[in-house]
Amino acid sequence: MDAVVEGLEPQAATAEDAARDATDAVDAGPGVTPLLAGNRLSLDLYPRGCHRLLHLCAQQPHQLLEVEFLQLSGHEDPQLLEATLAQVPGSLLRLRSLVLKGGQRRDAGGASLRGSLTTLPAGLSGLACLAHLDLSFNNLETLPACVPQMRSLGALLLSHNRLSELPEALGALPALTFLSVTHNRLQTLPTALGALTTLQRLDLSENLLDTLPPEIGGLSSLAELNLASNRLQSLPASLAGLRSLQLLVLHSNLLVSVPAGLDRLPLLTRLDLRDNQLRDVPPELLDAPFVRLQGNPLGEAPPDPCSPPGCSVTLACGVRLQFPAGATATPVTIHYRLWLPEPRLVPLGPHDSLLSGVLELQPHGVAFQQEVGLWLLFVPPRARRCREVVVRTLSDDSWSDLETQLEEEAPKRLWAHCQVPHFSWFLVVSRPVSDTCLVPPEGTLLCSSGHPGVKVTFPPGATEEPLHVCMQVVRMASRELRALLGEPEGAVSPLLGLSQSGDPSFLRPVTVQLPLPPGVTGLSLDRSRLHLLYWAPPAATWDDITAQVALELTHLYARFQVTHFSCPPRYWLWYTTKTCVGGLARKAWERLRLHRVNLIALQRRRDPEQVLLQCLPRNKVDATLRRLLERYRGPEPSDTVEMFEGEKFFAAFERGIDVDADRPDCVEGRVCFVFYSHLKNVKEVYVTTTLDRQAQAVRGQVSFYRGAVPEEVPEEAEAARQRKGADALWMATLPIKLPRLRGSEGPGQRLGASLSLAPLNLGDAETGFLTQSNLLSVAGRLGPDWPAVALHLGLPYRELQRIRHEFRDDLDGQIRHMLFSWAERQAGQPGAVGLLVQALERSDRQDVAEEVRAVLELGRRKYQDGIRRTSLAPGDLGPSGPSASQSLDPAQA
């Protein structure tokens, strides 16, 4: 066995030296026979693989003549690798496959490292039988000149290199059937690519392509074409001539239209157009079963969206609709709106969790003649045992849950699919599994599907009219109960909740069965320690009703009878030595509904005035911080606090720091939040200070409070001494530091010296203004979607490329420069704000568009209030009035 440690010996200077060193190093090692597996020579698995091959080539054993497959590691020394490859054509005469991949080694973060290969020796063109060449995960910047001369080459793999172009000579490969150039830097394609008439599979995903040559339509044998994750804005009409095409992947581009005729390709089985900017799709593709269109802004009113023949519609927010034939008698125009979730719009039960925003579909009240399919995308919850996901909707002034099926799109993305009879409000909710039944006058048995020991028996004659009954069962973890009770023998049964439609009273008693608490049996229990607890809203306490019912005990179960389900009731069986069981049950029930969270406050490294505030479930804190700390810095997260689903809280900036601009979610300088455990409870705000930052840094803080903030915000030291608990207003305080300004530096310079930010107000007094701070907030939300927004704002693609080059490795700088340079050109022009909102919507950033609308509405209200305060009528405003904008700037009113 070779015991040489790679990298500790000096490298050979020449091929002859390498061969001599290899002979000395491997004389005692294995010969060619142990290295061969049939006709395969896999030296990428051995240390010093190049040395071994040079040794074998020097010896010229007869077995080398049988080698057809050769694998070498791309991580060898470049000079040694080139010297080794130079020996291959004269020694491996029958070589059919050559693999020179990097990627076998990984960095500290687990990412694959590229190999050292930058070129190939010209002599490799003499490999007359070579049909497969894999050069993936290397450092190739240009295609080696010998490759287009390999006339027998059938498969060429060049993924994960640094190629910016392909040579025209590539079209001279007459036998090429598979070409993969993924994850490179290709900006254009050679026109000679269309000469590859034998090519069957072409993968060009993850590049920088913005156009395709029309000659691509000459690939007459092409069956699979992958162009995902490029910058394509249009497609040549010649694509419709690829008669052999079966798979066409175009997702994650900037396409606004697709050529007609794609639906008529006779063999096409899948066309992936997701996550583009499509607004003009041939009607034939909308109904084609092989087309995927999610994530495209197909408009609020696509052509005949709800026409009688039926159709499929994908909204810009990602929602899918399927209208069967005959669903509507006449065409109906669809309008939608995404609402930010808040308690007023989100009806949740005690143990429910919200999984999506609130979707409003209009027109309301239009009943469909056939139910319409609705698909809502959501991130699945982690805990799914004994829970289910449903779509909740508003119907006849009450909320109800629709029968819902789940369809998986990706491991962490699911569709909630349901049938809707009309348009209304919709949201996705996780709830405990609900078991329902229709109770006839003949009686029935209702059992829990998640807890078989929980049953409700309805005897014959219990009701005269059929009624619907629903059951939910929730289990409490034993460790949480022991921590609450402080006794190892304490235990509780599952918590049973019941509800029904119609009269809450029964004509005959109904029998309820609960399993005895874990570890307790009917033969050994002490009945004095067994308590049956009852709760019904609006009561705030749990009542012990053990003495009021006839409790029948078996070996495993407890049974009792009730005559009505009111309000709706909940039953819970406790086994404990404690006396005040009702109070303990109230605390335990709260513990079941509480989420343990941490609060964070981080400042952007490049721009400390931008503060990120977030409330995170405890199990997500570490992963989120690892992702954020590349761009942000700040104190450690707060201590763990407990919050209810849908609970309101506020963030208040203190000690000389305040919010920089008016926001619709800001109340008296306090930023409002609503906690939902499965949604992103995050906001980015810009802060300012009235203190002198020229003299010294400003050391302030942000405090988090439950509900309404008290008029006197406690100091940090005083707040830290307050009692922490579910009823305390104060939750946490984290420090915020604005660094000292040097010389004449001002906050406007935080965007970089290359971007001049003179005070600007985008818009007009009637439609509303967006100030510099408002635009900064928009810029902070765009992220990688900014190129699509820029294109819809009318910026030429050449300017996008210039911005990318000028602000290399600075995504924030790219976004801000694009947005502010556009805003400065729009100064004084009417309709600029409307153009920005429209561009955001077309780029599938409805969330940011809604925030801009809210800021404009806030500004308009303040503008009208200013007019009323100064007793000015609209006709009294002269040229020096609001047209100057600064005096009645809504963001400064």
LINCORLIN-V952522 format. One record per run of one state. SS is the DSSP state (a for helix, b for strand, c for the rest). FROM is the first residue (numbers start at 1). TO is the last residue. If there is no record, write none. Layout:
# LINCORLIN-V952522
ss from to
SS FROM TO
SS FROM TO
This chain:
# LINCORLIN-V952522
ss from to
c 1 14
a 15 26
c 27 31
a 32 35
b 36 37
c 38 39
b 40 42
c 43 48
a 49 59
c 60 61
a 62 66
c 67 68
b 69 71
c 72 77
a 78 91
c 92 96
b 97 99
c 100 105
b 106 106
c 107 111
b 112 112
c 113 121
a 122 126
c 127 131
b 132 134
c 135 146
a 147 149
c 150 154
b 155 157
c 158 167
a 168 172
c 173 177
b 178 180
c 181 190
a 191 195
c 196 200
b 201 203
c 204 213
a 214 218
c 219 223
b 224 226
c 227 236
a 237 241
c 242 246
b 247 249
c 250 256
b 257 257
c 258 261
a 262 264
c 265 269
b 270 272
c 273 279
b 280 280
c 281 282
a 283 286
c 287 290
b 291 292
c 293 310
b 311 314
c 315 319
b 320 323
c 324 334
b 335 339
c 340 352
b 353 354
c 355 357
b 358 362
c 363 366
b 367 378
c 379 386
b 387 395
c 396 397
b 398 402
c 403 404
b 405 410
c 411 412
b 413 422
c 423 424
b 425 432
c 433 433
b 434 439
c 440 443
b 444 447
c 448 454
b 455 458
c 459 466
b 467 474
c 475 477
a 478 485
c 486 490
b 491 492
c 493 494
b 495 500
c 501 504
b 505 515
c 516 526
a 527 529
b 530 536
c 537 542
b 543 544
c 545 545
a 546 548
c 549 551
b 552 553
c 554 556
b 557 564
c 565 568
b 569 575
c 576 580
a 581 593
b 594 604
c 605 609
b 610 617
a 618 628
c 629 631
b 632 634
c 635 640
b 641 644
c 645 646
b 647 654
c 655 656
b 657 659
c 660 665
b 666 667
c 668 669
b 670 675
c 676 680
b 681 689
c 690 697
b 698 706
c 707 715
a 716 721
c 722 729
b 730 738
c 739 746
a 747 751
c 752 760
b 761 764
c 765 767
b 768 771
a 772 792
c 793 796
a 797 806
c 807 810
a 811 826
c 827 831
a 832 842
c 843 845
a 846 869
c 870 873
a 874 876
c 877 881
a 882 884
c 885 893
